[in-house]
Amino acid sequence: MHRIIVEGGSKLTGEIKVSGAKNSAVALIPASILCKGKSIIYNVPEISDIDYLTKIMKLLNCDLKFENDSLIIDTTNIKYNEIPENLSVMMRASYYYMGAMLARFGKAEISFPGGCTIGARPIDIHIKGFESLGAKVEIIRNKYIITADKLIGTKIYLDFASVGATINIMLAALGAEGTTIIENAAREPEIVNVASFLINMGADIKGAGTSTIEIVGKPCLENGVVEVFPDRIEAGTFIIMGALLGDNLKVKGVISEHLESLLSKLSEIGIEYVQSSDAITISKCDNIGSCYIKTLVYPGFPTDLQQPMVTLLTQANGKSVIEETIYENRFKNTLYLNEMGAKTNIIDEHNLEVFGPTKLVGKNVVATDLRGGASLLVAALISEGRSVIDDADYILRGYGNIVNKLKSIGAKIEIENV
């Protein structure tokens, strides 16, 4: 385990570069097993989830080679294997091997996926999709066993526009005979990134990024190349830091179209920034307005930025209200924010009040999940005095090389093994 130690109050200035998107990379690596040769993934983030995914790839007898931020994957000698609990439990994204292995091998055995405890996050939508394609799904103890003599393309309507289910069904559908149509598909940029990779390998996929995706079955694809999109959540987190501590802080590697909901909200509450082709430059705002935020599926306000945004709103004038519609357990970070001096009130599992502005002071706190940890990191940076964030491995799951990046722009921050 790691802990992050921060001496708060330092200005953030210079340039900070956004890493490749976690939520793209963790799907692109499992997707590569549909390739019958070599594939290259550029701009892979330095996060712990990637380490666990590469261990699973080696378990499947794939050869991997890192060159700077690029990952070269050779699946020529791939072999089927069960994915054990000690690997699957380490990250939510292990479930992408269900769809990919079902398409490649006609079967998948994987223990329950892990990840952050931010709500129920059931994968029943994934399972219903596999069953619609003709797969049989059994749950024995803590393991999913998914098998199919033949997958047949069909029309699948998702009860909820789930990113994970959309990608997982898209992967499985490549192993089906005929055409699969996913209705009410999620529209997040990460889905476009994965579809682009599969299309580069020879897949016939139309409509990624819209609510209707059409996939023509083709289980064995050619060599492929893809670049991971910049991480919109990391970019948003850095922009929030800049609004609180920036001195012409340049956040480099931003696709502004992916952040329209955040940028619009910042403008609404009086935070100014300068937008260029691939960067946002931002300085500290001394008069932040309160607001109402409702998290929604893309292109609405992202649930993954809700927790860092709560920290920003502790410095806003008046009462802000957060309505969290995606997960029911995403306010645990506020208990530690309140210990640092914030004034927040959990109305119920989906609604939160934030009162500001309040002075925050350094404390010993605990990261409860990935984005909750990011919320506490933002709080530590703006606090008076020293903060210690335990269970910082949650943060390292989604923010590549975060300590060195923040050091490079002026933060007083260290990381320790404990």
N, C-alpha and C positions, 0 to 999 in steps of 0.2 A: 504494500500500500504506500501511497505518497501523500504528503501534505504540502500545501502551498502557503508560503509566508509572504505577506504584503505589508509594506509600510505605506500608508495611504497619503493622498494629497498631492502627488507629483503630477505636473503637467505632462500631457502626452502630445508629442510633436514629431514631425518627420513623416515617414512613409511606412505603412504596414501592409503586407501583401496577404490577400485571402488565399487560403488553400483550396484544393479540389473538394467538391461537395462530398461529405460523409455519406449522405443518403443516396447518392449516385454510385460512389465507389463500392459500397457494400452490396449493391445489386449487380454491378458490372462484373465483379470477380466470379460469383456463381454463374452468371450468364455465359462466361467464357468456356464452360465445360460443354456447351453446344457446338463449339468449334472443333473441327477434327484435326487441327494442326496448331499453328502459333497465332497468338493474338497479343497486341500491345495496348496497354492502358496507360495514357500519359496523365500527368498532374494528379498522381495518387497522393492523398493526404497522409501525413505521419501521425496516425492515430492507432490506438491499441486494437480497435475492432479489425483493422486490416491485418494485424499480426495473427489473430485467431482465424480469420478467413483463409489466410495462406497456409495455416496448419491443416485446415480441412482439405485444401487443394492438394497438399502433399500426401494426405491420407488416401486421396483418390489417385495417387501415383502420377500427379502432374508435376512437371518441372517448372520452377519459377526462378526468375532472376530480376533483381532490382538494379536499375541504372539511374542514379539520381532520383527523380520523382516518377520514373516510369517503371512499370511492371510488365515483364515479358512472360507469358504463360504458354507452355507447350503441353497440349493435351493428347499428343500422339499415342502415348502409352497409358492412357487413362484406364482405371479399373474401378468397378463398382465396390463400394464399401459402406457399411453402416456408419452414421455420424454419431459418435458417443456423447453422452451427457456432459462430460468435462469440457467439450468444445462448444456444443450447441447452447449451453446455459450461459455462456459468456456474453452473448449478444443476441438481440432480437433478430438481426438480419440473417441468422443461420437458417431461417425458414425459407429463404430463396433457393436453397438447395432442394427443397421439396419439388418445386416446379421444374427446375433445371434437370434434376436427376430423373424425374418422371418422364420428361421428354427424351432424355438421352438413353436411359436404361429401361424404362417402363416400370420402374419401382424406386422407392425411397424409404429408408428407415432412419428416423431422426428423433432424438429425444426432444422434449419440449424446449422451445427457444427461450432464452433469457432476456436480459435488457433491464432498463430502468423501471422502477415500480411507480408508475405515474397513473395507473388505472388498470382496468380489466384487460383491455387490448386483446380480446379473443380473436382467434384466427378462423372462426367458423365460416367467414366469407370466403377465405382461401379454400377451405375444405369443400364447401358447396360448389365452388367453381371446378375443382378437380373431379368431383362426383358427376357434375354435369357433362364433363368430357368423357366420362366412362370409367373413371378410376374407382377402386374400392379402397376405403379408408378405415383402418382399424386403430383403436387406441388401446394399447396393452401396457398397463402400469403407467409409466411416464414417457411412453414412446408412441410416435405415429408410425404406422406401417401402411404405406400407400403403394398399391399395385394396379397394373392395367395390362390386360392382354392386348387391347387395342384402344387407342384414344380416337374419338370421333369429334370433329369440329361441330360447334353448336352455337346458339345465341345464349349469352349469359348476362343477366341483369344483376348488378351489384346493389345490395340493400343500402350500402353506404359507400361513398366514393373513396375507398381505401387505397392509399398508395401501394402498400405492401401487397394487397390482394390483386390489384391491377397488374403489377409487375409479375407476380407469381403465376397468375393465370396466363399472362402473355407468354411467359417462358414455357409453361406446360403445353399451351396450344400449338407451339412449334413442333411438338411430337405427335400431333393429331392428324388424322386424314381429313382433308377438306378445310373449310374456312370456319373460323371462330370469330364471333362478334361480341365484344364486351360493351354493354350499355351501362350508362352512369359510371363510366370509368373516371378515375382521378385524373387531374390535368396538370399536376405538378411538373416543373421543369425536369426533375430527376427521371420521370417516365420517358420524356423525350430523349434524354441522354442515353438511357438503356435501349430504347427502340432504335436510335441512330447507330448504336454499336451492332445490334442484331441485323439491321439493314445493310450495314457495311460488310457483314459476314455473308450476305446473300439472302436474308429473310425478306419475305413480302409482308410488310406491316404498313397499314395506312391509318391515319387519324390520331396518332399519339400526340397528346397535348390538347385533345378535344374529349368530349364525353362519350364518343363512340370510336372504338378501336377495332380494326379488322386485321386478323392474322391468318395467313395461309400456312398450313402445316408444312414444315420442312425440318426434320429432326437433326440432320447433320449438316452443319454450315462450314463455310470456307474460313480461311485466315481473316482476321479482322483487326481494325485499329480504331481507337476512340480516345478523345481527350475528356477528362472529367470536367464538368462545368464548375465554375467557382462556387464555393459554398455560400448560399444566400443567407443562411442562418449565422454563420461566422461573420460574414460581412455586416449583417445587421447588428450583431453584438458589438463589433468594433465601432460602428457608427454611433451606437448608443453610448459607448465609452467616450467617443469624441464629443458628443453633446454635453457631457458632464465634466470632462477634463481636457478637451482638445485645445491645442494652440496651432491652428492650421494643420490639423492631422489629416493626412491623405490616406484614405483606405483604397488600396490599389487592387484591381482584379474584381470589379463589381459589374454585374449585369443588372442595370437599374430596373429593367422591365420585370425582373424577378422580385424586386423589392418595392413595387409601387404602393402596396398597402402600408408598409412601414413609413416610407418617405412621405406619403400623403398625411399620415397621422402626425409625423414630426412637424410638418409644415403647419398643420392645424393648431398645434400647441406652441407655436412661435419659434421653433428651432430652425435656424437657417443653415444652408449647406450649399456648396458649389458642385454641380454635377458636370462631369466630362464624359468622354466616350467609354472609359473603363474604370472610372474612379469617382469617389465622393470625398471632397475636402470639407472639414467641419471643425468648428471651434466651440468652446464652452458657451452655453446659453445661460444667462443669469436670470432670466424671467420666463420660466417654463409654465405653460398653462395646464390645467387639469383636463381630463377627457374621459370618454367612455370607449372601451375597446371590447369587441366581441370577436373571439377567435372563430375562424371558419376554414373550410377546406380551400385550397388554392383556387382562385387568386385572392381570397380573403386574407385577413390578418393571421399570420401563422402561429399556431399554438406553440411552436418551438421558440418564438421570440416573446411570448407572453411573460415568462418569468424574468428575463433581463429587463423587459420594459417596466415591470413592476418596480424594480430598483430605481429606474429613471424617474418614475412618477412619485417616489418618496421625496423628490426635490422639486415637485411641481406645486403651484399655488392652488390650494383648495382640495376638494374631494374628487378622486377619480374612481371609476367603477370598471372592473374587469368581469366580463362574462366568458367563462371557459366552456365551450360547447363540445370540444373534442374528447378531453379526458376528464375524469372525475376526481383525480387525486393529484392535482398539479399546483397546489398552494402550500405544500410542506415547507418550501423555502422561506415563506413569510414568517414562520416561527423564529427563525434565526435572524431575519431582517429586523424583527421587532426587538430582539435582544440587542441589536446594534443601534437601536434608537428609532427605528421606523415605527409608524403608526398605521397598521393595517388591521383589517377586521374581516375574517372569513364569515360571510353570511350563510352560505351553504356550500356544498361540494362544487358548485359551478359559478359562484359569485363571490367577488372580493371587493372590499373598499380599501382605498389607499388615501391617506391624508398627508398633506405636505404644505410647505417644505419642512423637513426634519433634519437635524444634524445627526450624522451617523458616526459612531466611534468603533474603533477596532475591537474585535472580540475573537474568542475561539469558537468556531462554528463548524458544521458538518455538511458537506455536499450530500444531498438526499437523492439526486439524480443528475443527469447530464446538464440539462438547461437550468435546473435549480442551482447547480454548482456554478454555472456561468453567472447567474443572478447574484450569488454571494461574492464572486470574484469582482464583479462591477462594484458591488457595495464596498468591498475591501479597498478598492482603488480610490474611492471618494471619501473614505472614512478618515477620521483623525486618529492617528496612532497605528498600532500594529494589529493585524488580523492573522489568524491561523485557520486555514481551511483544511480540515481532515477529510478522509475519503475522497481525495482529489482525483483518484483514478477515474471517477465518473466524468470529470472535466476532460481528462486526457483521451477519453473515448471519442470525443467529437471536435476537439480543437487542436489541430496539429502544431506541435512545437510552440505551444502557447506562451510558455514562460520566456523563452528567448525572444519571441516576437515582441512581447510587451516590454521587455528590457530594452530592446532596440529603439523604442520610442519614448523612453524616459521613465518607465515604471520601476519602482523599487520592489522587486519580486524575486523570490527564490523558491526552489523545490527541494524537498528532502524525502528520502526513503525512511519509512518507519516500520 
